[in-house]
Amino acid sequence: MPSTGTPSSKTPLSGLGLPFTCTLAGPPDLVVFEGEAVVHGLAFAESLAGGESPVASLDPSTPRPDQRPWQIELPPGAQWNVLAEGRVELLAEDSQQPAQVACPLPAAERHEIVLQLEDPLPGTGIYLGDEQGAARCRLGMVATEAANQVCFALAKQGQPLRPAEGPLPLCPPRPWFKLAFASGKVKACFSCDGAHWSPLLGPDLPLEGAVATVGIYCLPGPGTRSIRVAQFATGEAAAPPASVPPDLFGRLSRQPFRQWAVVP
C-alpha cells in the first residue's frame, strides 16, 4: 500500500507553479497525479518530524512595517510611501540608480525573518545586508520570458537570479517569504497564506560575513518598479537539536563560516 501523508501547503496549486512538500511516514510505493499539470521534478528527502511553522507576523505585539527603524536614503526617481494599515512601499520610476531601504536586525544567534509582500514587480525583491545595509544576498522577482509572469529566486549578491536550467516558481499577488540564516547559510521558504510553508528548491545558500540588516530594493531601469511590505516579523530561528551542546552553537554562529575555529 502507498504511504500516506498530508501536503504542507493546503492552498490550491492550480496556475501557481509552486514547489510544495508532502510529509510521509515512509518512502511511497506509488505516486499518483490527478488532473492536468506540468511536473518539473519529483524528489524524496529524509526529514525530521515536526509541527507546522508558526505565523510570527500575526503576533499582536509585532510592530507594523511603518513602525520599523528603516534606513532610508533614496536616489532620484525613487520614493518611500507609508500606506494604510501600516504598510510601506518602495517605488522607483525611470531610476538610474538602485533604490533600497534597510532595517537593522536585533541581535540573535539564529535569525528568522517573515515578510508578506504585495504585488512585487520584476526588478524588486528582499535582501540581507551588513551593518551598512550593503546587500549580501537577495530574493528577487524576475519576469518569465513567455507570459511576462512574475517569478522569484534566491541568489548571492552579484550572481544572476535566473538559473541556467529549470523553472522558477511563480509569485502570487500577496506572497509570504521566510528567511532563516545562521552559521553562514541562508534557507528560504515560501507560503501563500503565512501558515503553510514550502522550502525553495535547491541547497541552502552559503553566505560569507555577518548579516545585520534586512531590506527591500528596486533595480534601476525604465518604467515603474514597486514592492510593498504588508507584514514584517523578526525573531530567533529554532534552536539546534538537543544533541548539540547548548554553548557550542553560540560560540560559532556569530562568526562567518570561513573564520570558524575548532572547538574542543
N, C-alpha and C positions, 0 to 999 in steps of 0.2 A: 504494500500500500504506500502511496506517496506520503511524505511528511507534510504536516500542516503547519501553517504559520499565519501571521497577521501582518499586512503591509504596514510599514512605519508611517506612510503618508496615506491618509484616507481621502484626500482631495481628488476629485476626478482628474484623470491624466489626459483626457482627450484634447488634442490640439496643443498641449503644453510642451511636449518633447522633453520631459524632465526625467532625470535619473531617480529611481526610487529603490528602496530596500525592503526586504521581507525577512523577518526573523523566523527561522525554522528550528525544530527540535533536533534535526539531523540532516544529512545530505538527502535531497529529494530523489525519488526513483523516476519521477515524471514531472515535467513542467508543461502546462497547457496554457495557451494564449487564446482568448475568446474575443472575437470581433476583428476589426481591421486596424492594423498598426504596423509601423516600421520598427523593427527591433535592431538597434545598432550594436548591441553587445549584451552578453549574459555572463556573469562571473559569480563564483562562490568563494566566500572567505570565512574563516573561523573567527568567532567573536565571543565576547563575554556577555552573559545575560545582564540585562539592566532595564530600568524603567524608562518611560518616555521623558524627553527633555522638558524641564520646567519653562514656563513663559516668564522670563525675568522682567520683560518690559511691562507686564501687567501689574506689577507691584505698585500700589498707590504711592509709596514713598519715592519711587523713581522720578528724578527730575525730568521735566519735559525738555524736548530738544532745544527750545529757545532759552531755557534756563542754564544751559551748559556754558562753561567759560571758553567759548570759541575764540581762536586767534585768527582775526580777520585782516588780511592785507591783500587787496584785490587789484589787478591790473585794469587799465581802461577797457571798457566794454563788458565788465563783469559787475554783478551786484548781489548783495546778500539781503534776502527778504524774510521777514518774520510773518508767518501766515496764521490763520485761525487755528485754535486748539493747540497752540504751542508748536506747530510745525515750522520748519525752516526750509529755505530754498536757496541753492546756489545757481545763478543764472548767468550765462555768458552769451553775448551776441556779437558776431563778427570780431571775436577777440584775437589779437595777435600773440598773446602770451597765455600760458596755462593759468587757470584760476583754481585756488584751493583754499580751504579753511580747515584748521586743525583744532582738536580738543585734547587737552592733557589727560592722561590716564592716571588713576590712583595707583599708588604703589602696591604691587602684588607679585607673587612668585609665578602665578599661573593666571594669565588674563583670559577673560571671555567677554566678547562684545556682541551684542544683539542689536540689529538695526532693521527697521521696516522702512522701505523706500516707497516713493510714489512716482510713477511714470518716469523712471530714469531713461534718458535718451542715449543713443550711441555717442561715445566720446566722453562719458561721465563714469563715475564709479566711487568706490570706497578705497582708502589706502591706510596702511600702517606706517608710521614715521618715527623719526628720532626726536630728541628733545627740542630741536629747532623746527620740527614739522616737515623736514625733508622726507620724502616717501622712500620706503624700503621695499614694499610690495603693494600690489593693488588688485582689487577685484573689480574689473571694469566691464562696461557694456559695449558691445560691438553689434553691428548690423549684419544680417545674413545677406549674401550676395543675390539670392534668387528673389525672395519675397520681402526684403527690407524689414525683417522682423528683428526684434532686439534679443540678443543672446548675452551670456555673461561667462567670464573665465577668470581664473586666478593666476597671477604671474609675478615674478620678481620685477622690481623696477628696472627699466631698460630692456626687458625682454618682451617679445610680442605676446599679446593675449591669445591670438588665434593659433591653435596647434597646427603642426604640419599635416596631421591626419586625424580623422574622427570628428564627429559632430559636437556642437556646443549646445547646452541646454537653453531653451527659450525662457525669456523673462516675462512673467505676467505683470499687470499694471501695478500691483502692490506686493512686491516680493519681500520676504524676510531673509536676512543673512546672519549667520553666526560665525564669528572668527575666534578661534581659540589658539593661543600660542604660549609656548614655554620651551625651554631648553633648545632654542634655536630652530624650532619648527612651527609652522602655521597650518592649522586644519580649518577648512571651511565647510559649512553646512548650509543648506537652503530649505526654505519652507514656504508653503502657500498660505498658511494660517498662523504661524508663530507657535504652534504646538507640536506638530509632527514634522520631523526633520529628516533630510536625506543628505549624506555627505557628497561633496563634489567628487566625481570620479578622478582617479589618479592618485599618486602618492602625496603625502604631506609635503608642503613647500619648505625647503630649508631656508633659513633666514639668518644672516650674519648681523651681529650687532644688537644693541638693545632697542626695544620698542617702547616709546614713551608717549606717543600721540596716535590718535585715530582721526581721520578726516574724510572729506569728500572733495571731488575735483571735477573740473571741466577742462578738456583739452582745447587748445586753440584751433581756430578754423572758421570758415564762413558759416553763416546761418546761426540758429539758436540751439543752445545746449543747456539743459537744466536737469537738476536732480533735487528731489525733496526728501527730507527725513521726517517721518511721522512718529516713529518710536525709536528710542535710543536707551539702551541699558548697558552698564558695565559691571563686571564683578570678577570674582576669582573662580577659575575653572575647577572642575572636580579634582579632588586630591588623588595622588598616586595610589596604587594598590597597597593593601595593608602589609604585604610582604616587603615593601620598601621601607628602610629605616626612616623615621619621621624627620630627622635632621639632614639626611643625605640629599634629598631633592632641594631643600632650601639652600644648601651650600653651593649647589651647582647652577641653579636655574637663573640666577641673575647675571651670569657671565655668558658672553657669546660662546657658541659651542667650540670654536677654534681655540678658546682660551681655557678650556677645561683642564683641571689638574686631577691627577689620580688621588682619590680619597681612600685611605686605608680603612 
